[in-house]
Amino acid sequence: MEKIILDLCGGTGAWSNPYKDAGYDVRLVTLPDNDVRLFKPPNNVYGILAAPPCTVFSLAGNWVKRTDAEMIEALSIVDACIRIIYKSKPKFWALENPVGKLKRYLGEPVLRFHPCDYGDAYFKRTCLWGNFKVPKKNPIECPKIPYSKTPIGRLGGKSERTKMLRSITPQGFAKAFYEVNK
């Protein structure tokens, strides 16, 4: 039986790529084609990776006043991810978001990291909640420059393309996570 990995709100699928490359049955559930809030999970889900949008929760946007409607929309996506996890009862699951307001709703994360902790040459404070094996860090020196001056931070702008590029899971982390959660 193939092992099914659900990649919820997975965007480009960068986090689940190591699973796909290893022959797992990876199901990318992401907009615009698939709304996680309407998704019905299959039986026998092996693992779940969830990366709900961070715009409302990230500390980077703290200066922006969020409306009740924006908060409700964002929380509905997180809620859908949690409901799918609960219903599926996978062997492992992880929900990712940058350091920010999501811990108000989910509590303290299991893991906090920067991409440079796993060999990617930039920093972006990231949190993981869930039930998973913590990947061993293989750090490189993080650049001693402000985030806005890094290749990821320089993307700037507010377009959907820019948001998508900034949210891609770092390759080093994705591989390290897969190695201990396969």
WOFENNOR-V969642 format. One record per backbone hydrogen bond with DSSP energy under -0.5 kcal/mol. NH is the residue of the N-H (numbers start at 0). CO is the residue of the C=O. E is the energy in kcal/mol with one decimal. If there is no record, write none. Layout:
BEGIN
nh	co	e
NH	CO	E
NH	CO	E
END
This chain:
BEGIN
nh	co	e
3	1	-0.5
3	43	-0.7
4	24	-2.2
5	46	-2.5
6	4	-0.5
6	26	-2.7
7	5	-0.7
7	48	-2.8
8	28	-3.2
9	6	-1.0
12	9	-2.9
16	12	-1.0
18	15	-0.7
19	15	-2.3
20	16	-3.2
21	17	-1.2
22	19	-1.8
23	18	-2.4
24	2	-2.5
25	23	-1.2
26	4	-3.0
27	25	-0.6
28	6	-2.5
28	26	-0.7
29	27	-0.8
33	29	-2.5
35	33	-0.6
37	34	-2.1
38	34	-0.6
38	35	-0.6
40	38	-0.6
45	3	-2.4
46	3	-1.8
47	91	-1.5
48	5	-3.0
49	93	-2.6
50	7	-2.3
57	53	-2.9
58	98	-1.6
60	57	-1.0
61	58	-1.9
63	60	-2.1
64	62	-0.5
65	63	-0.5
70	66	-2.1
71	67	-2.7
72	68	-2.4
73	69	-2.5
74	70	-2.8
75	71	-2.0
76	72	-1.2
77	73	-1.8
78	74	-2.9
79	75	-1.9
80	76	-2.1
81	77	-2.4
82	78	-2.7
83	79	-2.3
84	80	-2.3
85	81	-2.7
86	82	-2.7
87	83	-2.4
88	84	-2.1
90	45	-1.7
91	45	-1.2
92	130	-2.0
93	47	-2.0
94	128	-2.7
95	49	-3.1
96	126	-1.8
98	124	-1.6
100	56	-3.2
102	99	-0.7
103	100	-1.8
104	101	-1.7
105	101	-2.1
106	102	-1.8
109	127	-2.1
110	127	-1.9
112	125	-2.6
115	121	-1.2
116	113	-2.1
117	114	-2.0
118	115	-1.1
119	114	-2.0
121	119	-2.4
125	112	-2.8
126	96	-3.0
127	110	-2.5
128	94	-2.5
130	92	-1.7
137	116	-2.2
139	115	-2.4
144	142	-0.6
148	145	-2.2
149	146	-1.7
152	146	-0.6
153	149	-2.8
154	151	-1.2
155	152	-1.2
162	158	-2.3
163	159	-2.4
164	160	-2.5
165	161	-2.3
166	162	-1.2
167	163	-0.5
167	164	-0.8
173	169	-2.5
174	170	-2.3
175	171	-2.2
176	172	-3.0
177	173	-2.2
178	174	-2.3
179	175	-1.1
179	176	-0.6
180	176	-1.1
180	177	-0.7
END
